[in-house]
Amino acid sequence: MAGDSLTDILAKLNVQSSHNEHSQVEETSLQLLENGCTNPGTALRYCLVALIQQDKYNKALSVLDKYSKIDEKYGKQLRLEKLYVYYKLNNQKRFENLYSSIVSDDLDVLLKKAPAQLESLRSILHVRAQYCYKNGLYPESYRLYNYLASNNDAGIDNIVEIASNERVPLTVDADLQIQYPLINQNVDDSYDVMFNDAIVLATQHKFHESIALLEQAYSLAKEGGYEADIHTIELQMAYTLELIGRNDDSKEFLNGLTGKLTPGTPMYILAKNNMLSLNDISKFKDNLNLILKELNYETQNSLNIQNFTSAQWTNLVNNAMFLKLFNNESITSHRSVLSKTLSNYSDIVESVTLEPYKTQAKKLYHAAMRAVSSGVQGSVVGLVLLATQLLVVENQTDNAIRLCEHFFNRSVEINKSLTDELITISYVLFELYKQSGRTHSKVLLLRKTSALFNANELLAVSKSTTNKLQFWRHVAFQSLTLSRAADAKALFKKLMIVPYFKENLLNENILQIMKENDSDVFDSSLVAPLVASVDVEALIAAGVKPLESGSSKVQTRGAAVNRIAKKKLELKKQKRKAAKLKKFLATHDVAAKTADPERWLPLRDRSTYRPKKKQLAKQTQGGAMSKQSEQALDISKKSNKSGNQNSKKKKGNKSKR
């Protein structure tokens, strides 16, 4: 090749070559761009492809910036490569600007077009789907993959690859396939598809079925010798085993992984995080600095979301933030609610580790009340939840309820609709009312939430809609706990209109409630089949306590009586006194009697006073006195006995000589 020109060398080298010639393509392309050539757009494209094949995305971005004039002139030839570079670097601003210049239609309008119209955009849509998954836009990612899989009759995409990609968004939200079913449902002898199906099953809480599929995928990957995929399957196996409580088996997989993986790689960091999550970490006994060093937080932070999905990166950052918080390090406030909450927490309290929880709860309570009074937007809900948790730990349930009720009322006043934050606070209030036995407060909360019901916002299929449907089902069952069967039945009737509710959230218990008449009379025979398989002795042994109503709640000896309970006791005492007085006045005519004129005198000075016999011998002031008592007071009749007493001294007990 030494005698050939640069153009000839570039023509001979295949950009997709597997002979490690991408570096030569890179050097040749850069020389052409530097010295000038007749086709600078083609040279820049070959250079970008060679850099992508070598995973040199930062250098590719610098090349684009350096030759921006060539990019402006030949940009249409480079849009796929540029879009892929922005996706790998997760440069959201540049990606969105470039994608919107290529595709201007909305997603619904775009996917309704004929496949022939989108044939030229197929590669662009592939990159867009990967970008959406990386940044947490799972519904859009799934719909794009679903469209690409349904229009693959010509075999442009490999069936196994498109089937695997189609399942990837479902690993986070399995409910997405309800409205848009999977296209490639049965793909035989592919461990990639089995692996993704196993994660989908774990998302649906079908853990044992998930483990069975992971074992099949593991054996197939081992037969093929795919070492990197074997590590991925082992990590997922360890995570699924942890979800079902088999921590020892999970540790065995993780120990094996950390022994084989290279420290500092994304897979190693994930395995190390999972391993440390199985240990009970104490802020007093454990060295948090050492734990952060084991997590290799600096390397993890440098990898960023380029190497992790949005969900993985969020969990890793959250774990590190909690460790830094209890290590008394400052928390930087970012866009997430948790980072803002923990940052406010560390600013409000002096020392998270050393300051008593009682003091922290008091400070956070007042800070949260002030924040809610100003508004409920942003990270206010995080501060409210943190303060509520501390108040519950310190048995200050009344303040916790007061804070959550304040947030609920302010949210309804400002938003006038059911938000995700309001749903969360409502769940907390239901639980607090249950613990404190506040039946009337629960009734009021049910009335307020029922006024926010909007059937139109429940028809669209989305994650927020799913949360709202589950919340309304919870509200209906809360009405049943108060023997308000008519209200529960009315709410279930409204929910039956929503297709998603009928297909996924409807069960036999709800159907039985719908079949019952409108009376509140409860048929106990309906309970028998529901509790036939319940082991009561096992529940009691596990520490489960029977349900108690608010009126039957008895305080244990020594338990602190709260202020509301004291007020209730005082009201009961006042009612009893009023009832006794009313009963007394009914049998005694107080107005007919004249007042005693001597009522201002002491009792013993009154003319009507008659002393008892036992009191006659006692000296009184201004009262009756016996003669013997009068003589005892006469000083003239007293005998002088002082001289005799002085002369008669008691002799000591002296010894005789």
C-alpha positions in Angstrom: 0.0 0.0 0.0 3.0 2.3 0.4 3.0 3.3 -3.3 -0.7 4.1 -3.5 -2.2 7.5 -3.2 -4.3 8.4 -0.1 -7.5 8.2 -2.1 -6.6 4.7 -3.4 -5.7 3.5 0.1 -9.1 4.8 1.4 -10.9 3.0 -1.5 -9.2 -0.3 -0.8 -10.0 -0.3 2.9 -13.5 -1.5 3.8 -15.0 0.6 6.5 -16.7 -2.5 8.0 -13.4 -4.4 7.9 -12.8 -6.9 10.7 -9.0 -6.9 10.2 -8.3 -4.1 12.7 -7.7 -1.6 9.8 -10.1 1.0 11.3 -7.2 3.0 12.7 -5.6 3.2 9.2 -8.9 4.4 7.9 -9.0 7.0 10.6 -5.4 8.2 9.9 -6.0 8.3 6.1 -9.3 10.2 6.4 -7.7 12.8 8.7 -4.8 13.3 6.3 -7.3 13.8 3.5 -9.3 16.3 5.5 -6.1 18.1 6.6 -4.5 18.3 3.1 -7.7 18.8 1.2 -9.5 16.4 -1.1 -12.1 16.4 -3.8 -14.8 14.6 -1.6 -14.4 16.0 1.9 -17.9 14.8 2.9 -17.1 11.2 2.1 -13.7 11.4 3.9 -15.4 12.8 7.0 -18.0 10.1 6.9 -15.4 7.3 6.7 -13.4 9.0 9.5 -16.6 9.0 11.7 -17.4 5.4 10.9 -13.8 4.3 11.7 -13.9 6.2 15.0 -17.3 4.6 15.9 -15.9 1.2 15.2 -13.1 1.9 17.7 -15.5 3.4 20.3 -13.7 6.8 20.1 -16.8 8.9 20.4 -15.2 11.9 22.1 -12.6 12.1 19.3 -15.4 11.8 16.7 -17.1 14.8 18.4 -13.9 16.8 18.3 -13.4 16.0 14.6 -17.0 17.2 13.9 -16.3 20.4 15.7 -12.9 20.9 14.0 -14.4 20.4 10.5 -17.7 22.2 11.2 -17.7 23.9 7.8 -17.5 20.5 6.0 -20.3 19.3 8.3 -22.5 22.3 7.4 -22.1 21.6 3.6 -22.3 17.8 3.6 -24.4 17.3 6.8 -27.1 15.2 5.1 -24.5 12.5 4.3 -23.4 12.3 7.9 -26.7 12.5 9.8 -26.8 8.8 10.8 -23.2 8.8 12.0 -23.6 12.1 13.9 -26.8 10.9 15.5 -25.1 7.7 16.7 -22.2 9.7 18.1 -24.5 12.0 20.0 -26.5 8.9 21.3 -23.3 7.2 22.6 -22.1 10.3 24.3 -25.7 11.0 25.5 -25.4 14.6 24.2 -29.2 15.2 24.5 -29.3 18.7 23.2 -27.4 18.0 20.0 -29.3 14.7 19.5 -32.7 16.3 19.8 -31.8 19.2 17.5 -30.5 16.9 14.8 -33.4 14.4 15.1 -36.0 17.1 15.0 -34.4 18.5 11.8 -34.7 15.0 10.2 -38.1 13.9 11.6 -40.5 16.7 12.2 -43.7 14.6 12.7 -45.1 13.6 16.0 -44.7 9.9 17.0 -48.4 9.1 16.4 -48.4 10.7 13.0 -45.0 9.2 12.1 -46.0 5.6 12.8 -49.2 5.9 10.8 -47.3 6.4 7.6 -46.8 3.6 5.1 -43.6 1.6 5.6 -42.3 2.7 2.2 -42.3 6.3 3.3 -40.1 5.5 6.3 -37.8 3.1 4.6 -35.1 5.8 4.3 -35.5 6.6 8.0 -35.3 3.0 9.3 -31.7 3.4 10.6 -32.6 6.8 12.1 -35.5 5.2 14.0 -33.3 2.4 15.3 -30.9 5.0 16.8 -33.9 7.0 18.2 -35.3 3.9 19.9 -32.0 3.1 21.6 -31.7 6.8 22.7 -35.2 6.7 24.1 -34.5 3.6 26.1 -31.2 5.0 27.5 -33.0 8.1 28.7 -36.0 6.5 30.2 -38.5 7.2 27.4 -39.7 3.6 27.4 -43.1 4.0 25.7 -41.6 5.7 22.7 -38.7 3.2 22.5 -41.1 0.2 22.6 -43.5 1.7 20.0 -40.6 2.4 17.6 -39.2 -1.2 18.0 -42.7 -2.6 17.7 -43.1 -0.7 14.4 -39.8 -1.8 13.1 -40.5 -5.4 13.9 -44.0 -5.3 12.3 -42.5 -4.0 9.1 -39.6 -6.4 8.6 -41.0 -8.6 5.9 -38.1 -8.0 3.6 -35.7 -9.2 6.4 -33.7 -6.0 6.6 -33.2 -6.6 10.3 -32.1 -9.8 11.8 -35.1 -11.5 13.5 -33.3 -12.4 16.7 -31.8 -8.8 17.1 -35.1 -7.1 16.4 -37.0 -9.5 18.8 -34.4 -8.8 21.5 -34.6 -5.0 21.0 -38.4 -5.1 21.1 -38.3 -6.8 24.5 -35.8 -4.4 26.1 -38.3 -1.6 27.0 -40.6 -4.3 28.4 -37.9 -5.2 31.0 -38.7 -1.9 32.7 -42.4 -1.6 32.0 -44.0 -4.9 31.0 -47.5 -3.3 30.7 -46.4 -1.6 27.4 -47.3 -4.7 25.5 -51.0 -4.6 26.4 -51.9 -2.0 23.8 -49.2 -3.0 21.3 -48.5 -6.8 21.6 -45.1 -8.3 20.8 -44.6 -9.1 17.1 -41.9 -11.8 17.4 -43.3 -13.7 20.3 -41.7 -17.1 19.8 -38.0 -17.1 18.7 -36.4 -20.5 19.3 -32.8 -21.3 20.4 -31.8 -17.7 21.1 -30.3 -17.0 24.6 -30.6 -13.2 23.9 -34.4 -13.4 23.6 -34.6 -15.8 26.6 -32.6 -13.5 28.7 -34.8 -10.5 27.9 -38.0 -12.6 28.5 -36.6 -13.6 31.9 -36.1 -9.9 32.8 -39.7 -9.2 31.7 -41.0 -12.0 33.9 -39.0 -10.6 36.8 -40.6 -7.2 36.2 -44.0 -9.0 36.4 -42.9 -10.6 39.8 -42.8 -14.1 38.2 -39.4 -14.8 39.7 -39.4 -18.6 39.6 -40.3 -18.6 35.9 -37.6 -16.0 35.3 -34.9 -18.1 37.0 -35.9 -21.1 34.9 -35.4 -19.1 31.7 -32.1 -17.6 32.9 -30.8 -21.1 33.5 -31.7 -22.0 29.9 -30.1 -18.9 28.5 -27.0 -19.5 30.7 -26.5 -23.0 29.3 -26.9 -21.8 25.7 -24.5 -18.9 26.2 -21.9 -21.2 27.8 -22.1 -23.7 24.9 -21.4 -20.8 22.5 -18.6 -19.4 24.6 -20.0 -15.9 24.8 -18.1 -14.8 27.9 -19.5 -11.2 28.2 -23.1 -12.4 27.9 -22.4 -15.1 30.5 -21.4 -12.4 33.0 -24.6 -10.4 32.2 -26.8 -13.5 32.8 -25.0 -14.2 36.0 -25.6 -10.7 37.3 -29.3 -10.9 36.4 -29.5 -14.3 38.1 -27.9 -12.9 41.3 -30.4 -10.0 41.3 -33.4 -12.2 40.8 -32.3 -14.6 43.5 -32.0 -11.6 45.8 -35.6 -10.6 45.0 -36.9 -13.9 46.3 -34.8 -13.8 49.4 -32.1 -16.3 48.4 -29.3 -14.0 49.5 -26.6 -16.7 50.0 -27.1 -17.9 46.4 -27.0 -14.3 45.2 -23.7 -13.7 47.0 -22.2 -16.8 45.5 -22.9 -15.5 42.0 -21.6 -12.0 42.8 -18.4 -13.3 44.5 -17.7 -15.3 41.4 -18.4 -12.3 39.1 -16.2 -9.8 41.0 -13.4 -12.4 40.9 -13.6 -12.7 37.1 -14.3 -9.1 36.1 -11.8 -6.3 35.7 -12.2 -3.6 38.4 -13.5 -0.3 37.1 -15.6 -1.8 34.3 -19.3 -1.1 34.3 -20.2 -4.7 35.0 -17.8 -4.9 37.9 -19.3 -1.7 39.4 -22.8 -3.1 39.1 -21.8 -6.4 40.7 -20.0 -4.6 43.6 -23.0 -2.4 44.2 -25.3 -5.4 44.4 -22.9 -7.3 46.7 -22.7 -4.4 49.2 -26.5 -3.9 49.1 -26.9 -7.4 50.7 -24.9 -6.2 53.7 -26.4 -4.3 56.7 -24.5 -1.1 56.8 -24.4 0.9 60.0 -23.6 4.6 60.1 -21.9 4.1 63.5 -20.0 0.8 63.1 -19.0 0.8 59.4 -16.4 2.9 57.7 -18.4 4.6 55.0 -15.3 6.1 53.5 -14.0 2.6 52.9 -17.3 1.5 51.4 -17.3 4.4 49.0 -13.8 3.5 48.0 -14.9 -0.1 47.4 -17.7 1.2 45.2 -15.2 3.1 43.2 -17.5 6.1 43.1 -15.1 8.3 41.2 -14.8 5.8 38.3 -18.5 5.2 38.4 -19.3 8.9 38.2 -16.9 9.2 35.2 -18.7 6.4 33.3 -22.0 8.3 33.6 -25.1 7.3 31.7 -23.0 6.5 28.6 -22.5 3.0 30.0 -25.7 2.5 32.0 -29.4 2.8 31.4 -31.4 5.6 33.0 -32.8 3.3 35.7 -29.4 1.8 36.5 -27.7 5.1 36.7 -30.4 6.5 38.9 -30.0 3.6 41.4 -26.2 3.9 41.4 -26.3 7.6 42.1 -29.0 7.2 44.8 -27.0 4.6 46.6 -23.9 6.8 46.6 -25.9 9.8 47.8 -27.2 8.0 50.9 -23.7 6.8 51.8 -22.3 10.3 51.4 -25.2 11.7 53.5 -24.6 9.4 56.5 -20.8 10.1 56.0 -21.6 13.8 56.7 -20.6 14.9 53.2 -22.3 17.7 51.4 -24.9 16.6 48.9 -25.1 18.6 45.6 -28.6 19.4 44.5 -29.3 18.2 41.0 -32.5 17.7 38.9 -33.7 14.7 40.9 -36.2 15.0 43.8 -34.0 12.8 46.0 -30.8 14.9 45.5 -32.7 18.1 46.3 -34.3 16.5 49.4 -31.1 15.2 50.8 -29.4 18.5 50.1 -32.1 20.3 52.1 -31.8 17.7 54.8 -28.1 18.2 55.3 -28.6 22.0 55.4 -31.4 21.9 57.9 -29.8 19.6 60.5 -26.3 20.1 61.9 -25.2 16.5 61.9 -27.2 13.7 60.3 -25.1 11.1 62.2 -24.9 12.7 65.7 -28.0 14.8 66.1 -30.9 13.0 67.8 -33.7 11.9 65.5 -36.1 13.8 67.8 -34.4 17.1 67.1 -34.1 16.3 63.4 -37.8 15.4 63.2 -38.7 18.7 64.9 -36.5 20.8 62.5 -37.7 19.0 59.4 -41.4 19.3 60.5 -41.3 23.0 60.8 -39.2 23.4 57.6 -41.7 21.2 55.6 -44.7 23.0 57.0 -43.2 26.3 55.8 -42.3 24.8 52.4 -45.8 23.4 51.8 -47.3 26.8 52.8 -45.3 28.3 49.9 -46.2 25.6 47.4 -46.2 21.9 46.6 -44.1 22.0 43.4 -40.6 20.5 42.9 -38.9 18.6 45.7 -41.4 19.7 48.5 -43.0 16.2 48.4 -39.5 14.7 49.1 -39.0 16.9 52.2 -42.6 16.0 53.4 -42.0 12.3 53.1 -38.6 12.5 54.8 -40.0 14.5 57.7 -43.0 12.1 58.0 -40.6 9.2 58.2 -38.7 10.8 61.0 -41.9 11.8 62.9 -43.1 8.2 62.7 -39.8 6.9 64.0 -40.2 9.3 67.0 -43.9 8.2 67.6 -45.1 11.7 66.7 -48.0 10.4 64.5 -50.1 13.5 65.1 -47.5 15.8 63.6 -47.0 13.4 60.7 -50.7 13.4 59.9 -50.9 17.2 60.3 -48.0 17.7 57.8 -49.4 15.2 55.2 -52.9 16.7 55.5 -51.4 20.2 55.0 -49.7 19.0 51.8 -52.9 17.3 50.6 -55.1 20.4 51.1 -52.5 22.7 49.5 -52.1 20.4 46.5 -55.8 20.2 45.9 -56.0 24.0 46.3 -53.2 24.6 43.8 -53.6 21.8 41.2 -57.3 20.9 41.5 -56.4 17.5 40.1 -54.9 14.2 41.1 -51.2 14.3 40.7 -48.6 11.6 41.4 -47.4 13.5 44.4 -50.9 13.6 45.8 -51.4 9.9 45.2 -48.2 9.2 47.3 -49.3 11.4 50.2 -52.7 9.8 50.1 -51.2 6.3 50.5 -49.2 7.6 53.5 -52.3 9.2 55.1 -54.3 6.0 54.7 -51.6 4.1 56.5 -51.2 6.7 59.3 -55.0 6.8 59.9 -54.9 3.0 60.2 -52.1 3.1 62.7 -53.7 5.8 64.8 -57.3 4.5 64.5 -58.7 7.7 62.9 -61.8 6.4 61.2 -63.5 9.8 60.8 -60.4 11.3 59.2 -60.3 8.4 56.8 -63.9 9.1 55.8 -63.0 12.7 55.1 -60.0 11.8 53.0 -62.2 9.4 51.0 -64.7 12.2 50.3 -61.9 14.6 49.2 -60.2 12.1 46.9 -63.5 11.0 45.3 -64.1 14.6 44.3 -60.9 14.5 42.2 -62.1 11.5 40.1 -61.8 12.2 36.4 -62.7 9.3 34.0 -61.3 11.0 30.9 -57.7 11.1 32.1 -57.9 7.3 32.8 -58.5 6.3 29.2 -55.0 6.9 27.9 -52.5 4.1 28.4 -49.4 5.4 30.3 -47.4 4.8 33.4 -49.2 7.7 35.2 -52.6 6.3 34.2 -51.7 2.9 35.6 -50.7 4.5 38.9 -54.0 6.3 39.1 -56.0 3.2 38.3 -54.2 1.3 41.0 -54.8 4.2 43.4 -58.6 4.3 42.7 -58.8 0.6 43.2 -57.1 1.1 46.6 -59.6 3.9 47.5 -62.5 1.5 46.7 -61.1 -1.2 49.0 -60.5 1.5 51.7 -64.2 2.3 51.5 -65.0 -1.4 52.1 -62.9 -1.3 55.3 -65.4 1.3 56.6 -68.4 -0.8 55.6 -69.2 1.6 52.8 -70.0 -1.0 50.2 -72.2 1.3 48.1 -69.4 3.8 47.6 -66.9 1.1 46.7 -69.3 -0.5 44.2 -70.0 2.9 42.6 -66.3 3.6 42.1 -65.7 0.1 40.6 -68.5 0.8 38.1 -66.7 3.9 37.0 -63.4 2.0 36.6 -65.0 -0.7 34.6 -65.3 1.7 31.7 -61.5 1.8 31.4 -60.2 -1.0 29.2 -56.8 -1.3 31.0 -58.6 -1.8 34.3 -60.8 -4.6 33.0 -57.9 -6.4 31.4 -55.3 -6.1 34.1 -56.6 -4.9 37.5 -60.0 -6.7 37.7 -60.1 -9.8 39.9 -62.7 -12.2 41.4 -63.0 -10.1 44.6 -64.1 -7.1 42.6 -66.5 -9.1 40.5 -68.1 -10.5 43.6 -68.6 -7.0 45.0 -70.2 -5.9 41.8 -72.7 -8.8 42.0 -73.8 -8.0 45.5 -76.9 -5.9 46.1 -76.7 -2.3 47.1 -77.4 -3.0 50.8 -74.6 -2.7 53.3 -75.4 -6.1 54.8 -72.3 -8.3 54.7 -72.7 -11.9 53.8 -70.1 -13.8 55.8 -70.4 -16.9 53.6 -68.5 -15.1 50.9 -65.4 -14.9 53.0 -65.0 -18.6 53.5 -63.5 -19.5 50.1 -61.2 -16.5 50.3 -59.6 -17.4 53.7 -59.7 -21.2 53.3 -56.0 -21.4 52.5 -54.9 -18.9 55.2 -52.7 -20.4 57.9 -53.8 -18.4 61.0 -51.2 -19.9 63.3 -48.4 -19.1 60.9 -49.6 -15.5 60.7 -49.7 -15.1 64.5 -46.2 -16.7 64.8 -45.0 -14.2 62.2 -46.2 -11.3 64.4 -49.3 -10.3 62.4 -51.9 -8.6 64.7 -55.6 -8.7 64.3 -57.4 -5.6 62.9 -58.8 -3.2 65.4 -61.3 -0.4 65.0 -60.5 3.1 66.2 -63.0 2.9 69.1 -61.5 -0.3 70.5 -57.9 0.9 70.5 -56.5 0.5 74.0 -53.3 2.3 75.1 -50.7 0.2 77.0 -49.5 1.2 80.5 -46.9 3.9 80.4 -47.7 4.9 76.8 -47.6 8.6 76.3 -51.1 10.1 75.8 -51.1 12.5 72.9 -52.8 15.9 72.9 -55.8 14.9 70.9 -56.5 11.9 73.2 -56.2 14.3 76.2 -58.8 16.6 74.7 -61.1 13.7 74.1 -60.8 12.6 77.7 -61.5 16.2 79.0 -64.6 16.5 76.8 -65.9 13.2 78.2 -65.3 14.4 81.8 -67.1 17.7 81.1 -70.1 15.8 79.6 -70.3 13.6 82.7 -70.2 16.6 85.0 -72.9 18.3 83.0 -75.1 15.2 83.1 -74.7 14.8 86.9 -75.6 18.5 87.4 -78.6 18.2 85.3 -79.8 15.1 87.2 -79.2 16.9 90.5 -81.1 20.0 89.5 -84.0 17.9 88.4 -84.7 16.7 92.0 -83.6 19.8 94.0 -85.4 23.1 93.9 -82.5 25.4 94.4 -84.3 28.7 93.6 -87.0 28.2 96.4 -84.5 28.1 99.2 -83.3 31.4 100.8 -79.6 32.1 101.3 -78.1 31.7 104.8 -77.4 35.2 106.2 -74.4 33.8 108.1 -72.9 32.2 105.1 -70.0 34.6 105.1 -68.9 33.7 108.7 -66.7 30.7 109.5 -68.6 27.5 110.1 -67.8 27.4 113.9 -68.8 31.0 114.5 -72.4 30.5 113.2 -75.3 30.3 115.6 -76.4 27.1 114.1 -73.1 25.4 114.7 -73.2 22.5 117.2 -69.9 20.9 118.0 -69.6 17.1 118.3 -68.8 15.5 121.6 -65.3 14.6 120.5 -64.6 18.2 119.7 -65.6 19.5 123.1 -62.2 18.6 124.6 -60.3 20.4 121.9 -59.4 24.0 122.0 -61.1 26.2 119.5 -60.9 29.8 118.5 -64.2 31.5 119.3 -66.1 28.3 119.9 -67.6 26.4 122.8 -65.2 25.2 125.6 -65.5 23.0 128.6 -64.8 24.1 132.2 -61.9 21.7 132.5 -60.3 23.4 129.5 -60.9 26.9 130.9 -59.2 25.9 134.2 -56.2 24.5 132.3 -55.8 28.0 130.8 -55.9 29.8 134.2 -52.2 30.7 135.0 -52.9 31.6 138.6 -53.7 28.0 139.5 -50.6 26.5 138.0 -48.1 25.0 140.6 -44.5 26.1 140.5 -42.7 22.8 139.9 -39.6 24.3 138.3 -37.6 24.4 141.6 -38.4 20.8 142.5 -37.4 19.7 139.1 -34.0 21.4 139.3 -33.3 19.8 142.8 -34.2 16.4 141.8 -31.4 15.4 139.4 -31.0 11.9 138.4 -27.9 10.3 139.9 -25.5 8.7 137.7 -24.5 5.1 137.9 -21.1 5.4 139.7 -19.0 2.5 140.6 -18.3 1.7 144.3 -14.7 1.6 145.5 
